[in-house]
Amino acid sequence: MKQPNIIFILADDLGPWALGTSGNEDIITPNIDQLAEEGIKFDDFFCASPVCSPARASLMTGKIPSQHGVHDWVQDGEGLEEIEYLEGQVAYTDILTQHGYRCGLSGKWHLGKSSKVQKSFDHFFAHKSGSGPYYNAPFYRNGKFEIAEGYVTDVITDDAIHFINETHTMDKPFYLSVAYTAPHSPWINNHPQEYLDLYKDCAFKSIPDDQRHPDAIYLTDMVEEDLHGNLSGYFAATTAMDTNIGKIIDTLNDLGIKKDTLIIFSSDNGFSCGQHGYWGKGNGTYPINMYDESVKVPFIVSHEGYTPKGLVSKELLSAYDFFPTILDYVGIDYELDNSYPGKSFASSLRTGSSTKRDYVFDEYGPNRMIRSEDYKYIKRYPVGPDELYNLNEDPKEYNNLIKEYKDMYHEVANVLRFDLERWFFKYVNPEIDGAKEAVYGSGQVNKAGLWSKGKVSHADADFVIREEHKSQ
């Protein structure tokens, strides 16, 4: 196999439940569903952190947040836009470029300093921040600022298609990251009527009527003011993205290069639209949550003629496995040192085979998760509250067994806690250890830990108030 082109389509805040291929009968996603029919759908794929910036940093670097130092979503207000969070770190696009790939980004970056072309990208059309209104969004095109007129999902797609048309005739393969802001908020008055009309009379039977979560915060309050409107917006944003993915696939077919192209679809983190009684991801509650709705993401891979068709895999995988896998699949021999926590699953893409893995791990500041096929244990530093779920008996994670005074569950919790702490001890850089970071889910404003050189790293309510006062 010659080195294939790679298109990595990344949604923003998309729970895997919100796809037709996952059994959702409300949502309209024919193009993503078709990708799953033509390739492999991984049903147990997890982000490395249930919020956008650290999740994306882990995809890029193959490292966990306590190694790359991005622990929360990156704020980009006045005085913060020049922070380059992955400065000096190796991304897989650096290695692809060294091995002859032309690399492009169309869409969301959200890892700081979008005004600078980073990580060996030849084309860098990066959203200024990462979210915001869907019309007339701010972008940097290879370092030059512009307001991109139109609906942002269309804008990102048009740029991606231009890159494909420009690059496919070159005597080299290409890598393209198509990083949508959809279906991230806002959902009201932000999407074309043609998509909203599809859900005008939808009963949204795919959304459970769960009691409000006791730890739910502001986003849930906002949504409850117009529940049907926000659900319509979320679903409409997803369908608009799916339609645009169809345009990209049509372009590949028209150019005759679909068989030469590995297509990957995923999301940065999961999302809850009322499951467990909250709206959001990890920071949709406080304390921060690690429910599967937050940490599990869709992951679909299709390479016509090379990947098995219609396969559904239950292999436990994580975003920190993506870096070694993408290089392995295209035949780049990159030796991983012991600091990389992930392993390549390229053999699963080629043959459908899977390897047994005991655990996947997740972190969001001082909140950490270890998950096996049978159990999930969540440790919150320094003093909890901790959680334990039996996923066979309680797959929806409603019954926290840590509260049960049963010897069996105490022993399970002790084993999982030991394995969790041993794993993180192996990989954490103590200079930027998330367990020691004051992460509230309100945003990161500087590099973490010792890398901040004494400055505040993470925003809390008081920090936000101070910054707003300074700008007035």
C-alpha positions in Angstrom: 0.0 0.0 0.0 1.3 3.4 -0.9 1.1 6.1 1.7 -2.6 7.2 1.8 -4.0 10.6 2.1 -5.5 11.2 5.5 -8.6 13.2 6.4 -9.3 13.5 10.1 -12.8 15.0 10.7 -13.2 16.1 14.3 -16.5 17.3 15.7 -16.8 19.5 18.8 -18.9 18.2 21.7 -20.5 15.3 19.9 -21.6 12.4 22.0 -21.5 9.1 20.2 -25.2 8.6 21.1 -26.0 11.4 18.7 -25.5 9.5 15.5 -27.8 7.3 13.4 -25.2 4.6 13.3 -25.4 4.4 17.1 -29.1 3.7 17.0 -30.4 7.2 17.4 -33.7 7.4 15.5 -34.1 11.1 15.9 -30.9 12.4 14.4 -30.2 12.7 10.6 -26.6 11.7 9.9 -26.6 9.6 6.6 -23.0 10.5 5.6 -21.4 9.6 8.9 -23.6 6.5 9.1 -22.3 5.5 5.6 -18.7 5.9 6.7 -19.4 3.4 9.5 -21.0 1.0 7.0 -17.9 1.2 4.8 -15.4 0.9 7.7 -14.9 0.2 11.4 -16.9 1.8 14.2 -15.1 1.7 17.6 -17.8 1.7 20.3 -15.4 2.0 23.3 -13.1 4.9 22.3 -12.4 7.5 25.0 -11.0 11.0 24.9 -8.0 11.7 27.2 -9.9 14.6 28.9 -13.6 15.5 28.7 -13.1 19.1 27.6 -11.9 20.5 24.2 -8.3 21.8 24.5 -6.6 19.1 26.6 -8.5 16.4 24.5 -7.1 18.0 21.3 -3.6 18.4 22.7 -3.6 14.7 23.6 -4.7 13.7 20.0 -1.9 15.9 18.6 0.9 14.8 20.9 0.1 11.3 22.1 0.5 12.5 25.7 -1.9 12.9 28.6 -2.7 16.4 30.0 -0.2 15.9 32.8 2.5 15.6 30.2 1.5 18.3 27.6 0.3 20.8 30.3 -3.1 21.7 28.8 -5.6 20.9 31.6 -8.7 23.0 30.7 -10.2 24.7 27.7 -8.0 27.6 26.6 -9.2 31.1 27.1 -8.1 33.6 24.5 -9.1 37.0 25.9 -7.0 40.1 26.0 -3.4 39.3 27.0 -3.9 35.5 26.5 -3.9 35.0 22.8 -0.1 34.8 22.5 0.3 31.7 24.7 1.5 28.8 22.5 0.6 25.8 24.7 2.3 23.1 22.7 5.5 25.1 22.1 8.5 22.7 21.9 6.4 19.6 21.8 6.2 17.0 19.0 2.9 16.5 17.1 2.2 13.7 14.7 1.9 16.4 11.9 5.6 17.3 12.5 6.5 13.7 11.8 4.1 13.3 8.8 5.7 16.5 7.3 9.2 15.0 7.8 8.0 12.0 5.8 6.7 13.8 2.8 3.1 14.7 3.7 1.6 18.1 3.1 -0.5 19.0 6.2 -3.5 21.3 6.4 -5.9 22.5 9.1 -9.3 23.8 8.3 -11.2 24.8 11.4 -10.8 24.7 15.2 -7.3 24.7 16.7 -7.9 26.0 20.3 -4.4 25.3 21.6 -3.2 28.9 21.8 -1.7 31.4 19.4 -3.9 30.7 16.4 -2.2 33.6 14.7 0.9 31.5 14.3 1.3 28.5 11.9 2.2 25.6 14.2 3.2 21.9 14.1 4.5 21.9 10.6 1.1 22.7 9.0 1.5 24.0 5.4 -2.0 25.3 5.5 -3.4 26.8 8.7 -6.9 28.1 8.6 -7.6 28.3 12.3 -10.6 29.6 14.2 -9.4 32.5 16.4 -10.7 30.9 19.6 -12.6 27.7 19.1 -16.2 28.5 19.6 -18.7 31.4 19.3 -21.4 32.5 16.9 -21.8 30.3 13.8 -22.0 33.2 11.4 -19.1 35.4 10.4 -16.6 33.7 12.6 -13.0 35.1 13.2 -10.2 33.1 11.6 -6.5 33.3 11.0 -5.5 32.2 7.5 -1.8 31.3 7.7 -1.3 34.1 10.3 -3.5 36.7 8.7 -6.8 37.7 10.5 -10.1 37.6 8.6 -13.8 37.5 9.3 -15.1 34.5 7.4 -18.5 35.4 6.1 -21.2 32.8 6.2 -22.2 29.8 8.2 -19.0 28.5 9.9 -19.6 24.8 9.1 -19.9 25.7 5.4 -16.8 28.0 5.7 -14.6 25.2 7.1 -15.8 22.7 4.5 -15.2 25.1 1.6 -11.6 25.7 2.9 -11.1 22.0 3.3 -12.3 21.2 -0.2 -10.0 24.0 -1.6 -7.0 22.4 0.1 -7.9 19.0 -1.4 -8.3 20.4 -4.9 -5.0 22.3 -4.5 -3.0 19.4 -3.1 -4.2 16.2 -4.7 -2.2 16.7 -7.9 1.0 17.2 -6.0 3.5 14.4 -6.0 3.0 13.8 -2.3 0.2 12.6 0.0 -1.7 15.0 2.2 -3.0 15.1 5.7 -6.0 17.3 6.4 -7.6 18.1 9.7 -11.3 19.2 9.2 -12.0 20.5 12.7 -15.6 21.7 13.0 -17.0 23.8 15.8 -20.3 21.9 15.5 -22.3 20.9 17.4 -20.8 23.1 20.2 -23.1 25.8 21.6 -24.7 28.3 20.8 -27.8 26.5 19.5 -30.5 29.2 19.5 -30.7 31.5 16.4 -27.4 30.1 15.0 -28.3 27.5 12.4 -29.9 27.5 9.0 -33.6 27.2 9.0 -33.5 24.2 6.6 -31.8 22.2 9.3 -33.9 23.5 12.2 -37.0 22.6 10.3 -36.0 18.9 10.3 -36.5 18.9 14.0 -39.4 21.2 14.4 -41.8 18.5 15.4 -39.2 16.1 16.8 -40.2 14.5 20.2 -36.5 13.7 20.9 -37.3 10.3 22.2 -33.5 9.6 22.2 -33.1 12.0 25.1 -33.9 10.4 28.5 -36.1 12.4 31.0 -33.5 12.2 33.8 -33.9 14.2 37.0 -31.7 17.2 37.2 -28.3 16.3 38.4 -27.5 17.9 41.8 -24.1 19.1 40.6 -25.4 20.6 37.3 -24.2 24.2 36.7 -25.0 27.2 34.5 -25.3 25.5 31.0 -28.1 23.3 32.3 -29.9 26.4 33.7 -29.6 28.2 30.3 -30.9 25.2 28.3 -33.9 24.6 30.5 -35.3 28.0 29.5 -35.9 26.6 26.0 -35.3 22.8 26.0 -36.8 22.0 22.6 -35.0 25.0 21.0 -31.7 23.9 22.3 -32.2 20.3 21.3 -33.2 21.4 17.9 -30.1 23.5 17.6 -27.8 20.7 18.7 -29.3 18.2 16.3 -29.4 20.8 13.5 -25.7 21.6 14.0 -24.9 17.9 13.8 -26.9 17.4 10.6 -25.4 20.4 9.0 -22.0 19.0 9.8 -23.0 15.7 8.3 -24.2 17.3 5.1 -20.8 19.1 4.8 -19.0 15.8 5.4 -20.9 14.5 2.4 -19.6 17.3 0.3 -16.0 16.4 1.2 -16.6 12.7 0.4 -18.2 13.8 -2.9 -15.1 15.8 -3.7 -12.9 12.7 -3.1 -15.1 10.6 -5.4 -15.1 13.3 -8.1 -11.3 13.5 -8.0 -11.0 9.7 -8.0 -9.0 9.7 -4.8 -11.3 8.2 -2.3 -9.6 4.8 -2.5 -6.3 6.6 -1.8 -7.7 8.3 1.3 -8.0 7.2 4.9 -11.0 8.9 6.5 -11.4 9.2 10.2 -14.3 10.7 12.1 -14.3 11.5 15.8 -15.0 14.2 18.4 -12.8 16.0 20.9 -14.9 14.9 23.9 -18.4 13.5 24.5 -21.5 15.5 25.5 -24.7 15.2 27.5 -27.9 16.7 26.3 -29.8 15.8 29.5 -28.4 12.3 30.1 -27.8 12.2 33.8 -29.7 15.4 34.2 -27.1 17.9 33.0 -26.0 19.5 29.8 -22.3 19.6 28.9 -19.2 17.6 29.2 -16.8 17.1 32.1 -17.3 20.7 33.3 -21.1 20.4 32.8 -21.1 19.6 36.6 -19.1 20.6 39.5 -17.4 18.5 40.8 -16.2 17.7 37.3 -17.8 14.4 36.0 -16.4 11.4 34.2 -19.6 9.8 33.0 -19.4 7.9 29.7 -21.5 10.6 28.1 -18.5 13.0 28.8 -15.5 10.7 28.2 -16.7 8.4 25.4 -16.4 9.7 21.8 -17.4 8.4 18.3 -14.5 7.0 16.4 -15.1 5.7 12.8 -12.4 4.8 10.3 -12.9 4.0 6.6 -10.3 3.3 3.9 -11.9 1.8 0.9 -10.4 -1.6 0.1 -8.1 -1.6 3.1 -10.3 -1.5 6.3 -12.9 -4.1 7.0 -16.5 -3.1 6.1 -19.3 -2.7 8.7 -17.2 -3.9 11.6 -18.2 -2.8 15.2 -15.3 -3.1 17.6 -15.5 -3.2 21.4 -11.8 -2.7 21.9 -10.9 -0.3 24.8 -9.0 2.6 23.1 -8.1 6.1 24.0 -7.1 9.3 22.2 -3.6 8.9 23.5 -3.4 5.8 21.1 -4.1 8.0 18.1 -0.6 9.4 17.6 1.2 6.0 17.3 -1.7 4.5 15.3 -1.8 7.1 12.6 2.0 6.9 12.0 2.0 3.1 12.1 -0.9 2.8 9.6 0.9 4.9 7.0 4.1 3.0 7.4 6.2 5.6 9.3 8.6 3.8 11.7 8.6 6.2 14.7 10.1 4.8 17.8 8.0 5.7 20.9 10.0 6.1 24.1 8.6 5.1 27.5 6.9 8.4 28.0 4.2 7.6 25.5 1.2 6.0 27.2 -0.5 4.8 24.0 -0.2 1.9 21.7 -0.9 1.5 18.0 -4.1 -0.2 17.0 -3.3 0.0 13.3 -3.6 -3.8 13.1 -7.3 -3.4 14.1 -7.7 -1.0 11.2 -6.1 -3.4 8.7 -7.6 -6.7 9.7 -10.3 -6.0 12.3 -8.3 -7.9 14.9 -8.3 -6.4 18.4 -6.0 -6.7 21.4 -7.0 -7.1 25.0 -6.5 -4.1 27.2 -7.3 -4.0 30.9 -7.9 -0.3 31.3 -8.2 3.2 29.7 -7.5 6.3 31.7 -8.8 9.9 31.8 -8.0 13.1 33.6 -9.4 16.6 34.0 -7.3 18.6 36.5 -7.4 16.8 39.9 -10.1 14.4 38.6 -9.0 11.0 37.3 -10.6 7.9 35.9 -9.7 4.3 35.4 -12.1 2.2 33.4 -12.2 -1.5 32.5 -14.9 -3.4 30.7 -16.5 -4.1 34.0 -15.8 -1.2 36.3 -15.2 2.5 36.4 -13.4 4.2 39.3 -13.1 8.0 39.6 -10.6 9.6 42.0 -10.9 13.2 42.9 -7.8 14.7 44.6 -7.2 15.4 47.4 -10.3 14.2 49.3 -13.0 13.1 46.8 -15.9 12.5 46.5 -14.8 9.4 44.6 -17.1 7.1 42.6 -17.3 3.4 41.6 -19.6 1.9 39.1 -20.3 -1.7 38.1 -20.8 -1.3 34.4 -22.3 -4.7 33.8 -25.1 -4.2 36.3 -25.3 -0.4 36.0 -24.2 0.7 32.5 -25.8 4.1 32.9 -23.7 4.8 36.0 -26.6 5.7 38.3 -25.5 3.8 41.5 -22.2 5.0 43.0 -20.9 1.9 44.8 -18.3 3.8 46.7 -21.1 4.6 49.1 -22.0 1.0 49.6 -20.4 -0.5 52.7 -19.7 -3.9 51.2 -16.4 -5.6 51.4 -16.5 -6.7 47.8 -16.8 -3.2 46.5 -14.1 -1.8 48.9 -11.7 -4.4 47.5 -12.5 -3.5 43.9 -12.1 0.2 44.7 -8.7 -0.4 46.4 -7.4 -2.4 43.4 -8.6 0.2 40.9 -7.2 3.1 42.9 -3.8 1.4 43.1 -3.7 0.6 39.4 -4.8 4.2 38.6 -2.2 5.8 40.8 0.5 3.5 39.6 -0.3 4.3 35.9 -0.3 8.1 36.5 2.9 7.9 38.6 4.5 6.3 35.5 3.5 9.0 33.0 2.9 12.3 34.9 5.4 15.1 34.6 5.5 16.3 38.2 6.1 19.9 37.0 2.6 20.0 35.5 0.8 17.3 37.5 -3.0 17.8 37.0 -3.7 16.4 40.5 -2.1 19.5 41.9 -3.8 22.0 39.5 -6.7 24.2 40.6 -8.9 23.3 37.7 -12.5 24.4 38.0 -13.6 23.9 34.4 -13.6 27.7 33.9 -10.7 27.8 31.5 -6.9 27.8 31.4 -5.2 31.2 31.2 -1.6 30.3 31.3 0.7 27.4 31.1 0.4 24.9 34.0 2.4 24.3 37.2 6.0 25.3 37.1 5.7 26.1 33.4 3.6 29.2 34.4 6.6 30.7 36.2 4.4 31.7 39.1 1.4 33.1 37.2 -2.2 32.0 37.7 -2.8 29.0 35.4 -6.5 28.4 35.7 -9.6 30.6 36.0 -12.0 30.6 38.8 -15.1 32.8 39.3 -13.0 35.5 41.1 -10.5 35.5 38.2 -13.2 36.0 35.6 -14.7 38.9 37.6 -11.3 40.6 37.9 -10.6 40.3 34.2 -14.0 41.7 33.3 -13.5 44.6 35.7 -10.1 45.3 34.1 -11.6 45.4 30.6 -14.3 48.0 31.5 
